[in-house]
């Protein structure tokens, strides 16, 4: 199963919401576009995580990937 849900506009929303730390880390490991965000913007203890990516945007129900 993909960690991403694609909406009608082609935007990628993280299927794990705001608290699936393991899925966010696993997805980031497979991502060629991952770039770590500034350290003060990182929220996960796992350095390579979608939750710590410069290209993620927080939404009320999860994150949106801009890559």
N, CA, C, O and CB atoms as a CASP TS submission, in Angstrom:
PFRMAT TS
TARGET T0000
AUTHOR 0000-0000-0000
METHOD Language model
MODEL 1
PARENT N/A
ATOM      1  N   UNK     1       0.837  -1.189   0.000  1.00  0.00           N
ATOM      2  CA  UNK     1       0.000   0.000   0.000  1.00  0.00           C
ATOM      3  C   UNK     1       0.878   1.247   0.000  1.00  0.00           C
ATOM      4  O   UNK     1       1.871   1.312   0.724  1.00  0.00           O
ATOM      5  CB  UNK     1      -0.950   0.001   1.217  1.00  0.00           C
ATOM      6  N   UNK     2       0.517   2.219  -0.799  1.00  0.00           N
ATOM      7  CA  UNK     2       1.268   3.467  -0.878  1.00  0.00           C
ATOM      8  C   UNK     2       0.978   4.330   0.353  1.00  0.00           C
ATOM      9  O   UNK     2      -0.149   4.362   0.846  1.00  0.00           O
ATOM     10  CB  UNK     2       0.916   4.234  -2.176  1.00  0.00           C
ATOM     11  N   UNK     3       2.003   5.025   0.842  1.00  0.00           N
ATOM     12  CA  UNK     3       1.770   5.933   1.963  1.00  0.00           C
ATOM     13  C   UNK     3       1.110   7.246   1.523  1.00  0.00           C
ATOM     14  O   UNK     3       0.907   8.149   2.334  1.00  0.00           O
ATOM     15  CB  UNK     3       3.086   6.230   2.665  1.00  0.00           C
ATOM     16  N   UNK     4       0.781   7.338   0.239  1.00  0.00           N
ATOM     17  CA  UNK     4       0.242   8.590  -0.297  1.00  0.00           C
ATOM     18  C   UNK     4      -1.142   8.415  -0.893  1.00  0.00           C
ATOM     19  O   UNK     4      -1.428   7.420  -1.559  1.00  0.00           O
ATOM     20  CB  UNK     4       1.175   9.150  -1.345  1.00  0.00           C
ATOM     21  N   UNK     5      -1.985   9.385  -0.646  1.00  0.00           N
ATOM     22  CA  UNK     5      -3.304   9.478  -1.263  1.00  0.00           C
ATOM     23  C   UNK     5      -3.243  10.645  -2.230  1.00  0.00           C
ATOM     24  O   UNK     5      -2.844  11.743  -1.843  1.00  0.00           O
ATOM     25  CB  UNK     5      -4.454   9.665  -0.190  1.00  0.00           C
ATOM     26  N   UNK     6      -3.625  10.435  -3.464  1.00  0.00           N
ATOM     27  CA  UNK     6      -3.579  11.477  -4.488  1.00  0.00           C
ATOM     28  C   UNK     6      -4.992  12.042  -4.657  1.00  0.00           C
ATOM     29  O   UNK     6      -5.936  11.299  -4.924  1.00  0.00           O
ATOM     30  CB  UNK     6      -3.024  10.915  -5.852  1.00  0.00           C
ATOM     31  N   UNK     7      -5.131  13.368  -4.500  1.00  0.00           N
ATOM     32  CA  UNK     7      -6.465  13.966  -4.638  1.00  0.00           C
ATOM     33  C   UNK     7      -6.739  14.340  -6.091  1.00  0.00           C
ATOM     34  O   UNK     7      -5.910  14.108  -6.972  1.00  0.00           O
ATOM     35  CB  UNK     7      -6.597  15.211  -3.735  1.00  0.00           C
ATOM     36  N   UNK     8      -7.908  14.919  -6.329  1.00  0.00           N
ATOM     37  CA  UNK     8      -8.329  15.253  -7.696  1.00  0.00           C
ATOM     38  C   UNK     8      -7.434  16.300  -8.363  1.00  0.00           C
ATOM     39  O   UNK     8      -7.448  16.441  -9.586  1.00  0.00           O
ATOM     40  CB  UNK     8      -9.756  15.752  -7.681  1.00  0.00           C
ATOM     41  N   UNK     9      -6.653  17.037  -7.557  1.00  0.00           N
ATOM     42  CA  UNK     9      -5.718  18.024  -8.107  1.00  0.00           C
ATOM     43  C   UNK     9      -4.315  17.447  -8.307  1.00  0.00           C
ATOM     44  O   UNK     9      -3.395  18.159  -8.710  1.00  0.00           O
ATOM     45  CB  UNK     9      -5.646  19.238  -7.188  1.00  0.00           C
ATOM     46  N   UNK    10      -4.163  16.155  -8.023  1.00  0.00           N
ATOM     47  CA  UNK    10      -2.862  15.513  -8.172  1.00  0.00           C
ATOM     48  C   UNK    10      -1.929  15.749  -6.997  1.00  0.00           C
ATOM     49  O   UNK    10      -0.742  15.436  -7.090  1.00  0.00           O
ATOM     50  CB  UNK    10      -2.207  15.992  -9.420  1.00  0.00           C
ATOM     51  N   UNK    11      -2.431  16.295  -5.892  1.00  0.00           N
ATOM     52  CA  UNK    11      -1.608  16.549  -4.715  1.00  0.00           C
ATOM     53  C   UNK    11      -1.465  15.273  -3.893  1.00  0.00           C
ATOM     54  O   UNK    11      -2.395  14.473  -3.790  1.00  0.00           O
ATOM     55  CB  UNK    11      -2.214  17.679  -3.857  1.00  0.00           C
ATOM     56  N   UNK    12      -0.274  15.100  -3.306  1.00  0.00           N
ATOM     57  CA  UNK    12       0.013  13.917  -2.506  1.00  0.00           C
ATOM     58  C   UNK    12      -0.209  14.218  -1.026  1.00  0.00           C
ATOM     59  O   UNK    12       0.488  15.052  -0.448  1.00  0.00           O
ATOM     60  CB  UNK    12       1.455  13.434  -2.749  1.00  0.00           C
ATOM     61  N   UNK    13      -1.173  13.544  -0.418  1.00  0.00           N
ATOM     62  CA  UNK    13      -1.450  13.655   1.011  1.00  0.00           C
ATOM     63  C   UNK    13      -0.964  12.384   1.690  1.00  0.00           C
ATOM     64  O   UNK    13      -1.211  11.279   1.207  1.00  0.00           O
ATOM     65  CB  UNK    13      -2.972  13.891   1.282  1.00  0.00           C
ATOM     66  N   UNK    14      -0.277  12.545   2.803  1.00  0.00           N
ATOM     67  CA  UNK    14       0.261  11.411   3.544  1.00  0.00           C
ATOM     68  C   UNK    14      -0.870  10.622   4.185  1.00  0.00           C
ATOM     69  O   UNK    14      -1.671  11.176   4.938  1.00  0.00           O
ATOM     70  CB  UNK    14       1.259  11.884   4.613  1.00  0.00           C
ATOM     71  N   UNK    15      -0.935   9.333   3.888  1.00  0.00           N
ATOM     72  CA  UNK    15      -2.018   8.480   4.382  1.00  0.00           C
ATOM     73  C   UNK    15      -1.928   8.229   5.884  1.00  0.00           C
ATOM     74  O   UNK    15      -2.912   7.818   6.498  1.00  0.00           O
ATOM     75  CB  UNK    15      -2.008   7.158   3.647  1.00  0.00           C
ATOM     76  N   UNK    16      -0.776   8.466   6.477  1.00  0.00           N
ATOM     77  CA  UNK    16      -0.578   8.195   7.898  1.00  0.00           C
ATOM     78  C   UNK    16      -1.023   9.303   8.822  1.00  0.00           C
ATOM     79  O   UNK    16      -0.850   9.201  10.036  1.00  0.00           O
ATOM     80  CB  UNK    16       0.839   7.917   8.149  1.00  0.00           C
ATOM     81  N   UNK    17      -1.587  10.349   8.281  1.00  0.00           N
ATOM     82  CA  UNK    17      -2.041  11.447   9.135  1.00  0.00           C
ATOM     83  C   UNK    17      -0.887  12.169   9.808  1.00  0.00           C
ATOM     84  O   UNK    17       0.161  12.389   9.202  1.00  0.00           O
ATOM     85  CB  UNK    17      -2.995  10.928  10.186  1.00  0.00           C
ATOM     86  N   UNK    18      -1.089  12.534  11.065  1.00  0.00           N
ATOM     87  CA  UNK    18      -0.076  13.315  11.782  1.00  0.00           C
ATOM     88  C   UNK    18       0.715  12.500  12.793  1.00  0.00           C
ATOM     89  O   UNK    18       1.592  13.044  13.465  1.00  0.00           O
ATOM     90  CB  UNK    18      -0.729  14.467  12.484  1.00  0.00           C
ATOM     91  N   UNK    19       0.427  11.206  12.919  1.00  0.00           N
ATOM     92  CA  UNK    19       1.077  10.449  13.989  1.00  0.00           C
ATOM     93  C   UNK    19       1.543   9.056  13.584  1.00  0.00           C
ATOM     94  O   UNK    19       1.744   8.214  14.460  1.00  0.00           O
ATOM     95  CB  UNK    19       0.146  10.330  15.138  1.00  0.00           C
ATOM     96  N   UNK    20       1.720   8.779  12.311  1.00  0.00           N
ATOM     97  CA  UNK    20       2.250   7.471  11.912  1.00  0.00           C
ATOM     98  C   UNK    20       3.750   7.630  11.658  1.00  0.00           C
ATOM     99  O   UNK    20       4.204   7.733  10.519  1.00  0.00           O
ATOM    100  CB  UNK    20       1.508   6.912  10.630  1.00  0.00           C
ATOM    101  N   UNK    21       4.492   7.647  12.753  1.00  0.00           N
ATOM    102  CA  UNK    21       5.928   7.936  12.706  1.00  0.00           C
ATOM    103  C   UNK    21       6.691   6.894  11.904  1.00  0.00           C
ATOM    104  O   UNK    21       7.607   7.242  11.160  1.00  0.00           O
ATOM    105  CB  UNK    21       6.495   8.013  14.114  1.00  0.00           C
ATOM    106  N   UNK    22       6.333   5.631  12.040  1.00  0.00           N
ATOM    107  CA  UNK    22       7.034   4.571  11.317  1.00  0.00           C
ATOM    108  C   UNK    22       6.790   4.671   9.811  1.00  0.00           C
ATOM    109  O   UNK    22       7.727   4.527   9.026  1.00  0.00           O
ATOM    110  CB  UNK    22       6.592   3.197  11.830  1.00  0.00           C
ATOM    111  N   UNK    23       5.559   4.912   9.402  1.00  0.00           N
ATOM    112  CA  UNK    23       5.245   5.029   7.979  1.00  0.00           C
ATOM    113  C   UNK    23       5.920   6.270   7.379  1.00  0.00           C
ATOM    114  O   UNK    23       6.387   6.228   6.240  1.00  0.00           O
ATOM    115  CB  UNK    23       3.715   5.094   7.768  1.00  0.00           C
ATOM    116  N   UNK    24       5.973   7.362   8.130  1.00  0.00           N
ATOM    117  CA  UNK    24       6.626   8.584   7.645  1.00  0.00           C
ATOM    118  C   UNK    24       8.121   8.363   7.440  1.00  0.00           C
ATOM    119  O   UNK    24       8.697   8.874   6.480  1.00  0.00           O
ATOM    120  CB  UNK    24       6.397   9.742   8.628  1.00  0.00           C
ATOM    121  N   UNK    25       8.746   7.610   8.331  1.00  0.00           N
ATOM    122  CA  UNK    25      10.176   7.308   8.184  1.00  0.00           C
ATOM    123  C   UNK    25      10.403   6.363   7.009  1.00  0.00           C
ATOM    124  O   UNK    25      11.336   6.559   6.231  1.00  0.00           O
ATOM    125  CB  UNK    25      10.739   6.687   9.483  1.00  0.00           C
ATOM    126  N   UNK    26       9.568   5.348   6.874  1.00  0.00           N
ATOM    127  CA  UNK    26       9.713   4.395   5.771  1.00  0.00           C
ATOM    128  C   UNK    26       9.514   5.071   4.421  1.00  0.00           C
ATOM    129  O   UNK    26      10.250   4.792   3.475  1.00  0.00           O
ATOM    130  CB  UNK    26       8.718   3.246   5.928  1.00  0.00           C
ATOM    131  N   UNK    27       8.526   5.958   4.323  1.00  0.00           N
ATOM    132  CA  UNK    27       8.268   6.664   3.068  1.00  0.00           C
ATOM    133  C   UNK    27       9.444   7.564   2.702  1.00  0.00           C
ATOM    134  O   UNK    27       9.822   7.653   1.534  1.00  0.00           O
ATOM    135  CB  UNK    27       6.976   7.494   3.171  1.00  0.00           C
ATOM    136  N   UNK    28      10.013   8.218   3.682  1.00  0.00           N
ATOM    137  CA  UNK    28      11.147   9.116   3.426  1.00  0.00           C
ATOM    138  C   UNK    28      12.383   8.337   2.976  1.00  0.00           C
ATOM    139  O   UNK    28      13.177   8.837   2.179  1.00  0.00           O
ATOM    140  CB  UNK    28      11.475   9.935   4.686  1.00  0.00           C
ATOM    141  N   UNK    29      12.547   7.115   3.484  1.00  0.00           N
ATOM    142  CA  UNK    29      13.680   6.284   3.072  1.00  0.00           C
ATOM    143  C   UNK    29      13.616   5.959   1.587  1.00  0.00           C
ATOM    144  O   UNK    29      14.651   5.816   0.936  1.00  0.00           O
ATOM    145  CB  UNK    29      13.717   4.991   3.887  1.00  0.00           C
ATOM    146  N   UNK    30      12.410   5.842   1.052  1.00  0.00           N
ATOM    147  CA  UNK    30      12.233   5.498  -0.372  1.00  0.00           C
ATOM    148  C   UNK    30      12.144   6.737  -1.274  1.00  0.00           C
ATOM    149  O   UNK    30      12.045   6.602  -2.493  1.00  0.00           O
ATOM    150  CB  UNK    30      10.972   4.652  -0.547  1.00  0.00           C
ATOM    151  N   UNK    31      12.178   7.912  -0.701  1.00  0.00           N
ATOM    152  CA  UNK    31      11.949   9.143  -1.462  1.00  0.00           C
ATOM    153  C   UNK    31      13.257   9.747  -1.977  1.00  0.00           C
ATOM    154  O   UNK    31      14.177  10.009  -1.201  1.00  0.00           O
ATOM    155  CB  UNK    31      11.212  10.164  -0.598  1.00  0.00           C
ATOM    156  N   UNK    32      13.329   9.964  -3.282  1.00  0.00           N
ATOM    157  CA  UNK    32      14.505  10.608  -3.881  1.00  0.00           C
ATOM    158  C   UNK    32      14.486  12.119  -3.696  1.00  0.00           C
ATOM    159  O   UNK    32      15.514  12.772  -3.877  1.00  0.00           O
ATOM    160  CB  UNK    32      14.585  10.278  -5.364  1.00  0.00           C
ATOM    161  N   UNK    33      13.340  12.685  -3.340  1.00  0.00           N
ATOM    162  CA  UNK    33      13.215  14.132  -3.200  1.00  0.00           C
ATOM    163  C   UNK    33      13.353  14.635  -1.785  1.00  0.00           C
ATOM    164  O   UNK    33      13.211  15.834  -1.545  1.00  0.00           O
ATOM    165  CB  UNK    33      11.917  14.568  -3.732  1.00  0.00           C
ATOM    166  N   UNK    34      13.632  13.740  -0.825  1.00  0.00           N
ATOM    167  CA  UNK    34      13.726  14.160   0.579  1.00  0.00           C
ATOM    168  C   UNK    34      14.870  15.142   0.784  1.00  0.00           C
ATOM    169  O   UNK    34      15.998  14.901   0.353  1.00  0.00           O
ATOM    170  CB  UNK    34      13.913  12.942   1.491  1.00  0.00           C
ATOM    171  N   UNK    35      14.564  16.247   1.445  1.00  0.00           N
ATOM    172  CA  UNK    35      15.562  17.229   1.874  1.00  0.00           C
ATOM    173  C   UNK    35      15.197  17.602   3.310  1.00  0.00           C
ATOM    174  O   UNK    35      14.067  18.021   3.561  1.00  0.00           O
ATOM    175  CB  UNK    35      15.599  18.511   0.914  1.00  0.00           C
ATOM    176  N   UNK    36      16.123  17.461   4.253  1.00  0.00           N
ATOM    177  CA  UNK    36      15.777  17.787   5.633  1.00  0.00           C
ATOM    178  C   UNK    36      15.437  19.266   5.794  1.00  0.00           C
ATOM    179  O   UNK    36      16.089  20.135   5.215  1.00  0.00           O
ATOM    180  CB  UNK    36      16.922  17.414   6.564  1.00  0.00           C
ATOM    181  N   UNK    37      14.415  19.531   6.583  1.00  0.00           N
ATOM    182  CA  UNK    37      14.026  20.904   6.882  1.00  0.00           C
ATOM    183  C   UNK    37      15.008  21.478   7.897  1.00  0.00           C
ATOM    184  O   UNK    37      15.850  20.752   8.425  1.00  0.00           O
ATOM    185  CB  UNK    37      12.561  20.972   7.418  1.00  0.00           C
ATOM    186  N   UNK    38      14.905  22.769   8.169  1.00  0.00           N
ATOM    187  CA  UNK    38      15.730  23.378   9.202  1.00  0.00           C
ATOM    188  C   UNK    38      15.528  22.616  10.505  1.00  0.00           C
ATOM    189  O   UNK    38      14.426  22.143  10.787  1.00  0.00           O
ATOM    190  CB  UNK    38      15.387  24.884   9.380  1.00  0.00           C
ATOM    191  N   UNK    39      16.566  22.499  11.281  1.00  0.00           N
ATOM    192  CA  UNK    39      16.508  21.702  12.505  1.00  0.00           C
ATOM    193  C   UNK    39      15.385  22.146  13.441  1.00  0.00           C
ATOM    194  O   UNK    39      14.748  21.308  14.080  1.00  0.00           O
ATOM    195  CB  UNK    39      17.834  21.779  13.231  1.00  0.00           C
ATOM    196  N   UNK    40      15.141  23.427  13.528  1.00  0.00           N
ATOM    197  CA  UNK    40      14.089  23.915  14.433  1.00  0.00           C
ATOM    198  C   UNK    40      12.678  23.617  13.911  1.00  0.00           C
ATOM    199  O   UNK    40      11.706  23.816  14.640  1.00  0.00           O
ATOM    200  CB  UNK    40      14.246  25.416  14.644  1.00  0.00           C
ATOM    201  N   UNK    41      12.549  23.149  12.677  1.00  0.00           N
ATOM    202  CA  UNK    41      11.254  22.783  12.096  1.00  0.00           C
ATOM    203  C   UNK    41      11.009  21.271  12.121  1.00  0.00           C
ATOM    204  O   UNK    41       9.933  20.808  11.743  1.00  0.00           O
ATOM    205  CB  UNK    41      11.169  23.292  10.663  1.00  0.00           C
ATOM    206  N   UNK    42      12.008  20.507  12.566  1.00  0.00           N
ATOM    207  CA  UNK    42      11.882  19.053  12.576  1.00  0.00           C
ATOM    208  C   UNK    42      11.141  18.597  13.830  1.00  0.00           C
ATOM    209  O   UNK    42      11.369  19.119  14.922  1.00  0.00           O
ATOM    210  CB  UNK    42      13.271  18.387  12.499  1.00  0.00           C
ATOM    211  N   UNK    43      10.253  17.618  13.663  1.00  0.00           N
ATOM    212  CA  UNK    43       9.434  17.146  14.782  1.00  0.00           C
ATOM    213  C   UNK    43       9.669  15.672  15.114  1.00  0.00           C
ATOM    214  O   UNK    43       9.336  15.230  16.213  1.00  0.00           O
ATOM    215  CB  UNK    43       7.972  17.361  14.469  1.00  0.00           C
ATOM    216  N   UNK    44      10.229  14.922  14.198  1.00  0.00           N
ATOM    217  CA  UNK    44      10.448  13.493  14.419  1.00  0.00           C
ATOM    218  C   UNK    44      11.858  13.247  14.946  1.00  0.00           C
ATOM    219  O   UNK    44      12.805  13.941  14.576  1.00  0.00           O
ATOM    220  CB  UNK    44      10.216  12.699  13.116  1.00  0.00           C
ATOM    221  N   UNK    45      11.980  12.241  15.820  1.00  0.00           N
ATOM    222  CA  UNK    45      13.309  11.835  16.293  1.00  0.00           C
ATOM    223  C   UNK    45      14.095  11.134  15.197  1.00  0.00           C
ATOM    224  O   UNK    45      15.324  11.090  15.242  1.00  0.00           O
ATOM    225  CB  UNK    45      13.186  10.919  17.510  1.00  0.00           C
ATOM    226  N   UNK    46      13.390  10.587  14.215  1.00  0.00           N
ATOM    227  CA  UNK    46      14.021   9.937  13.066  1.00  0.00           C
ATOM    228  C   UNK    46      14.420  11.033  12.078  1.00  0.00           C
ATOM    229  O   UNK    46      13.541  11.700  11.532  1.00  0.00           O
ATOM    230  CB  UNK    46      13.056   8.879  12.393  1.00  0.00           C
ATOM    231  N   UNK    47      15.713  11.242  11.831  1.00  0.00           N
ATOM    232  CA  UNK    47      16.128  12.346  10.965  1.00  0.00           C
ATOM    233  C   UNK    47      15.510  12.308   9.564  1.00  0.00           C
ATOM    234  O   UNK    47      15.088  13.341   9.044  1.00  0.00           O
ATOM    235  CB  UNK    47      17.619  12.344  10.842  1.00  0.00           C
ATOM    236  N   UNK    48      15.458  11.128   8.958  1.00  0.00           N
ATOM    237  CA  UNK    48      14.879  11.025   7.615  1.00  0.00           C
ATOM    238  C   UNK    48      13.429  10.559   7.758  1.00  0.00           C
ATOM    239  O   UNK    48      13.148   9.363   7.840  1.00  0.00           O
ATOM    240  CB  UNK    48      15.708  10.036   6.705  1.00  0.00           C
ATOM    241  N   UNK    49      12.538  11.511   7.783  1.00  0.00           N
ATOM    242  CA  UNK    49      11.110  11.266   7.955  1.00  0.00           C
ATOM    243  C   UNK    49      10.354  12.312   7.150  1.00  0.00           C
ATOM    244  O   UNK    49      10.788  13.459   7.050  1.00  0.00           O
ATOM    245  CB  UNK    49      10.697  11.308   9.467  1.00  0.00           C
ATOM    246  N   UNK    50       9.239  11.922   6.583  1.00  0.00           N
ATOM    247  CA  UNK    50       8.416  12.895   5.863  1.00  0.00           C
ATOM    248  C   UNK    50       8.020  14.052   6.764  1.00  0.00           C
ATOM    249  O   UNK    50       7.834  15.174   6.293  1.00  0.00           O
ATOM    250  CB  UNK    50       7.167  12.223   5.297  1.00  0.00           C
ATOM    251  N   UNK    51       7.890  13.784   8.060  1.00  0.00           N
ATOM    252  CA  UNK    51       7.547  14.842   9.005  1.00  0.00           C
ATOM    253  C   UNK    51       8.664  15.865   9.161  1.00  0.00           C
ATOM    254  O   UNK    51       8.428  16.964   9.663  1.00  0.00           O
ATOM    255  CB  UNK    51       7.214  14.244  10.352  1.00  0.00           C
ATOM    256  N   UNK    52       9.878  15.522   8.738  1.00  0.00           N
ATOM    257  CA  UNK    52      11.023  16.429   8.837  1.00  0.00           C
ATOM    258  C   UNK    52      11.462  16.983   7.490  1.00  0.00           C
ATOM    259  O   UNK    52      12.492  17.652   7.412  1.00  0.00           O
ATOM    260  CB  UNK    52      12.181  15.720   9.484  1.00  0.00           C
ATOM    261  N   UNK    53      10.722  16.727   6.448  1.00  0.00           N
ATOM    262  CA  UNK    53      11.132  17.127   5.102  1.00  0.00           C
ATOM    263  C   UNK    53      10.818  18.601   4.817  1.00  0.00           C
ATOM    264  O   UNK    53       9.780  19.124   5.222  1.00  0.00           O
ATOM    265  CB  UNK    53      10.446  16.243   4.065  1.00  0.00           C
ATOM    266  N   UNK    54      11.717  19.229   4.131  1.00  0.00           N
ATOM    267  CA  UNK    54      11.528  20.622   3.731  1.00  0.00           C
ATOM    268  C   UNK    54      10.324  20.804   2.812  1.00  0.00           C
ATOM    269  O   UNK    54       9.739  21.886   2.768  1.00  0.00           O
ATOM    270  CB  UNK    54      12.775  21.135   3.042  1.00  0.00           C
ATOM    271  N   UNK    55       9.950  19.758   2.079  1.00  0.00           N
ATOM    272  CA  UNK    55       8.871  19.866   1.093  1.00  0.00           C
ATOM    273  C   UNK    55       7.508  19.423   1.615  1.00  0.00           C
ATOM    274  O   UNK    55       6.571  19.277   0.831  1.00  0.00           O
ATOM    275  CB  UNK    55       9.217  19.055  -0.114  1.00  0.00           C
ATOM    276  N   UNK    56       7.379  19.208   2.918  1.00  0.00           N
ATOM    277  CA  UNK    56       6.081  18.856   3.478  1.00  0.00           C
ATOM    278  C   UNK    56       5.392  20.129   3.976  1.00  0.00           C
ATOM    279  O   UNK    56       6.032  21.075   4.434  1.00  0.00           O
ATOM    280  CB  UNK    56       6.233  17.816   4.631  1.00  0.00           C
ATOM    281  N   UNK    57       4.078  20.109   3.868  1.00  0.00           N
ATOM    282  CA  UNK    57       3.270  21.207   4.401  1.00  0.00           C
ATOM    283  C   UNK    57       2.222  20.594   5.299  1.00  0.00           C
ATOM    284  O   UNK    57       1.502  19.680   4.895  1.00  0.00           O
ATOM    285  CB  UNK    57       2.612  22.064   3.259  1.00  0.00           C
ATOM    286  N   UNK    58       2.135  21.093   6.514  1.00  0.00           N
ATOM    287  CA  UNK    58       1.175  20.566   7.474  1.00  0.00           C
ATOM    288  C   UNK    58      -0.242  20.958   7.084  1.00  0.00           C
ATOM    289  O   UNK    58      -0.515  22.095   6.697  1.00  0.00           O
ATOM    290  CB  UNK    58       1.496  21.066   8.884  1.00  0.00           C
ATOM    291  N   UNK    59      -1.122  19.993   7.197  1.00  0.00           N
ATOM    292  CA  UNK    59      -2.556  20.163   6.971  1.00  0.00           C
ATOM    293  C   UNK    59      -3.262  19.755   8.267  1.00  0.00           C
ATOM    294  O   UNK    59      -2.640  19.116   9.117  1.00  0.00           O
ATOM    295  CB  UNK    59      -3.062  19.303   5.730  1.00  0.00           C
ATOM    296  N   UNK    60      -4.523  20.098   8.443  1.00  0.00           N
ATOM    297  CA  UNK    60      -5.218  19.699   9.677  1.00  0.00           C
ATOM    298  C   UNK    60      -5.223  18.188   9.920  1.00  0.00           C
ATOM    299  O   UNK    60      -5.223  17.745  11.069  1.00  0.00           O
ATOM    300  CB  UNK    60      -6.639  20.194   9.636  1.00  0.00           C
ATOM    301  N   UNK    61      -5.229  17.402   8.850  1.00  0.00           N
ATOM    302  CA  UNK    61      -5.318  15.955   8.997  1.00  0.00           C
ATOM    303  C   UNK    61      -4.053  15.212   8.595  1.00  0.00           C
ATOM    304  O   UNK    61      -4.080  13.988   8.468  1.00  0.00           O
ATOM    305  CB  UNK    61      -6.456  15.448   8.192  1.00  0.00           C
ATOM    306  N   UNK    62      -2.938  15.923   8.390  1.00  0.00           N
ATOM    307  CA  UNK    62      -1.702  15.258   7.998  1.00  0.00           C
ATOM    308  C   UNK    62      -0.759  16.204   7.297  1.00  0.00           C
ATOM    309  O   UNK    62      -0.668  17.385   7.633  1.00  0.00           O
ATOM    310  CB  UNK    62      -1.996  14.078   7.108  1.00  0.00           C
ATOM    311  N   UNK    63      -0.058  15.665   6.316  1.00  0.00           N
ATOM    312  CA  UNK    63       0.879  16.490   5.556  1.00  0.00           C
ATOM    313  C   UNK    63       0.636  16.351   4.056  1.00  0.00           C
ATOM    314  O   UNK    63       0.121  15.342   3.573  1.00  0.00           O
ATOM    315  CB  UNK    63       2.324  16.109   5.895  1.00  0.00           C
ATOM    316  N   UNK    64       1.022  17.385   3.355  1.00  0.00           N
ATOM    317  CA  UNK    64       0.953  17.449   1.906  1.00  0.00           C
ATOM    318  C   UNK    64       2.400  17.454   1.418  1.00  0.00           C
ATOM    319  O   UNK    64       3.223  18.206   1.939  1.00  0.00           O
ATOM    320  CB  UNK    64       0.145  18.723   1.401  1.00  0.00           C
ATOM    321  N   UNK    65       2.714  16.633   0.435  1.00  0.00           N
ATOM    322  CA  UNK    65       4.056  16.576  -0.139  1.00  0.00           C
ATOM    323  C   UNK    65       4.102  17.474  -1.374  1.00  0.00           C
ATOM    324  O   UNK    65       3.283  17.331  -2.282  1.00  0.00           O
ATOM    325  CB  UNK    65       4.453  15.108  -0.501  1.00  0.00           C
ATOM    326  N   UNK    66       5.050  18.387  -1.403  1.00  0.00           N
ATOM    327  CA  UNK    66       5.186  19.293  -2.544  1.00  0.00           C
ATOM    328  C   UNK    66       6.219  18.814  -3.551  1.00  0.00           C
ATOM    329  O   UNK    66       6.484  19.508  -4.532  1.00  0.00           O
ATOM    330  CB  UNK    66       5.555  20.673  -2.066  1.00  0.00           C
ATOM    331  N   UNK    67       6.801  17.658  -3.333  1.00  0.00           N
ATOM    332  CA  UNK    67       7.775  17.104  -4.284  1.00  0.00           C
ATOM    333  C   UNK    67       7.091  16.274  -5.315  1.00  0.00           C
ATOM    334  O   UNK    67       7.747  15.725  -6.200  1.00  0.00           O
ATOM    335  CB  UNK    67       8.827  16.275  -3.575  1.00  0.00           C
TER
END
